[in-house]
Amino acid sequence: MLSHFWTLFLYQPLLNILAFLVSVVPGADLGVAVILLTLFVKVVLFPLSQRSIESQAKMNLLAPELKKIKDSGASKEEQAKQTFELYKKYKTNPFSGCLLVLIQIPIIFALYFVFYHWKTFDINLIYSFIHIPPNVSNNFLGLIDISKTHIWFLAILAGASQFFQAYYMPKPAATTATPGKESFQDSFSRSMQTQMKYVFPFVVAFIAYSVSGAIALYWVTSNVFAIGQQIYAKKKNNMVQVTK
């Protein structure tokens, strides 16, 4: 049942959109179609991902206030009441960001598998009104054969774009204002942020080098879009703070 739902409502529609894009782009360039489909999905998911970024930014801004409530010495019931009022005042929800990310995950995975299985997909999944050109070009812009693996150029771009995506992510705010005393939560957040910025890009680059160029190109496109979105969200958040 779950597999049927996955195929019918996620994998098959995305596969057909890719097939349509291949049929209309000049030279039936698969690389251009991969970029266009990735951008299409990112634009569709933009409202959800944008709300997730803004929710994280709001939680970072509220961290000092939440710390004051926690250290106030009030009863658990009073702390819960004050915390709820704080969330209500700033119109935020600590779980909304996680929920929005969970909604996006199946779509992103479906998109990944579309690119992964493009050469071996079931032709019966293509809608009758979609025409796939007999000669699909795997040579992206006539330069890179994205059907192959071990494309170092795309691997480097994937790793670099992942670094900048982590760089522009909202930074977790400290939960304690006591100089020289770092809570476990602060230490863990700082450690995760460091790994996301300096370790994970190498992991991404290695994976992008190991898989087909189509998936590596998807990863680069997705990261570049996310970087632009995070910069936009940061500027928007700064403007909101200035106007308050």
N, C-alpha and C positions, 0 to 999 in steps of 0.2 A: 504493500500500500504506500509506504513512504517512498520507496524507489519509483513507483509509478508517478506519484505527485512531483517528485524531483525532476523526472524526465519531462513530464507534460507541461509543467508550469515554469520551470527554470531552464533546464538544459536545452530542451528542444527549441523554445523561442529564441534563446541567445544564439544557438547554432544556426537557425534560419536567418537571423539578422546578419550574422557574419557572412553567410552564403550570399545574401542579397548585396551586402557591401562589396564583396569580391566581384559580383557581377556588374557593378556600376562604376567602380574606381578604374582609372586608366590603366590598361595593361593587366587587369585582374590581379593587381599587386596585393598579395596576402598581407604583407607588412603594413601597408596603408590601411587595409581593412581592420587589422588587429588594433591599430591606434584609434581608428574611428569608433569601433565598438567599445573599446575601453573608455574613451571619453564619453560616449553615449551613456554607459552604465554609471559612470561617475557623476554625470550631470543629473541623471534620474535620482541617484542616491544623495545628491548634494544637500537637500533640506535636512535629511536625517543625520548625515555626517556633520553638517554645520551646527546643528543643535547639540550634537555630542561634544564638539569642540568648545562651544560656548558654555555648555554645562560644566565642563572640566575647568574652564577659566573662572567661572563664577565660584566654584567650590574652592579654588585656590585663593580667591579674594576673601572668601568667608572663613578660611582656616584660622586666622587670628581671633575672630569673634567666637568661633566654636571652641578654641582653646580657653578663652576667658570664661565661657559658660562651664566648661569642664573643671576649671580650677576655682570656680566660685564657691565651692563648698555646699551648694544647694543640694536638696534631695534629688534622687534619680528622677522622680516624677516632675519636679520643677525644671530640671535640666532638659528633660524631654520636651516639656512645654515651651521653654525658651528656644530650644533648637528648632522646633516646628514653626514657631513664630518668625524666627530668622529666615528659614527657608521660604515661608509664605511672603515675607516682606520683599525678598529679593527674587521671588518667583522662580525658584530652582528646586530641583529634586536630586538627591544624591544618587539615585538609582537610574535616572533617565538616560545618562550617558551609556551605562552598561547595556540597558535595554535596546537602545538604538544601534549599538555595535552588534548585538546578537542578531538583530533583524537583518543587518547587512551581510553577515558572514555567509549564509547559504547562497546568496546571489554572487558574491565574490568567488566562492568555491566553484559554482556552476560555470562562471566565466573562465576560470582557470582550466577546468576540465574540457571546455569547448576548444580551447587552444591546444590542450594536451592531446586530445583525440581527433584533431581536425583531419589528419591523414587517414584515419581508420574508422571514421564514424559510419553509422548505419544510414545508407542512402534513403531508407524508408522513413527516416525522421524528418526529411526535407518536405516542406509543404509543396503541394502540387503547382502553386503559382510562382514558386521560386526556381529560377534557372541558374545552375552553376556552370560557369564557362568550362569547356573541356580542357583548356590549358591554363590552370591557375599558376601564377608566377610566385615562386618562393623567394625570388631575389628582390629584397626590399630596396626600392629605388634603383634597382639594377646593380647594387653594390654588395649586399650581404644575403647569403642564403640562410633564411631564418628557419629552414627545416632541419638544419644541422645543429649539433651541440658544440660546446667548447669555443664559443665566440667570445673571445676575451674582451673585445671592445664593448659589447653590450653588458658583459659581466661587470666591468669597471663602472659603466654608467649606472647600473643597477645599485652597486654598492655605494657610489657617491651620492646618488639621489636619495638612498635610504638614510645616509648620514645627515643630509640637509633636512629631510623630513623630521628626523628625531631632533635636530637642532631647533626647528621652529615649533615644535610641540609645546603646549602650555607647560610651564615649569611648575612642579608641585611646590606649594608654599609650605614653609616650616610651621609645625604645630606648636612650637615652643619659642618663646622670646627670651629665654634665659641664656645669657652669653656663656659659651663653653660647655653647655649641656645639650646634647642632641638626643632626642627620643629615639626609640627603636623604629618607630614609623618614619621619622625623618631620615634615619640612616638607611633604612630599606629603600625608601623612595629615591634617595640620592644615588644608591648603588644601582638600582634599576635604570635610572636615567643615564648613568655613566655607561652601563652595558648597552643600552639601546643606541647610544650615540657612537660609541667607539668599538664595540664588539659585534653587534648585530649586523652592521654594514658588511663586515667581512663574511659573515654567514650567508647573507643575501648574495653577495658577489660569487661565493663558491657555488651556491645552488643555481644561480643564473648561468654560471659557466658549465654546470653539469647537465642542465635541461636544454630543450630546443630554444633556438633564437626567438621563436614566436612568443614563448612564455617570458623570456628575458625582456623582450620588447614591451610586452604587456606590463611587466613589473616596473620598467623605467617610466612608461607613460603614466601609470597609476601613481607612482611616487611624485612625479613632476606636478601632476594635478593636485595632489595632496599638499605639496609645498605651497603652491599658489593659494590654495584654500586656507591654509593655516596663516599665511601672511595677511590675507584678506580679513580673517577673523580677528587677528591681533590688532590690525588697524581699526576695525570696527569697534572692538572692545575699548581701545584707547580713546576713540571719539566719544563713546558713551560716557566714559569716566570724566572726560573734560567737560561735557555738557551738564553733568550733575552738579 
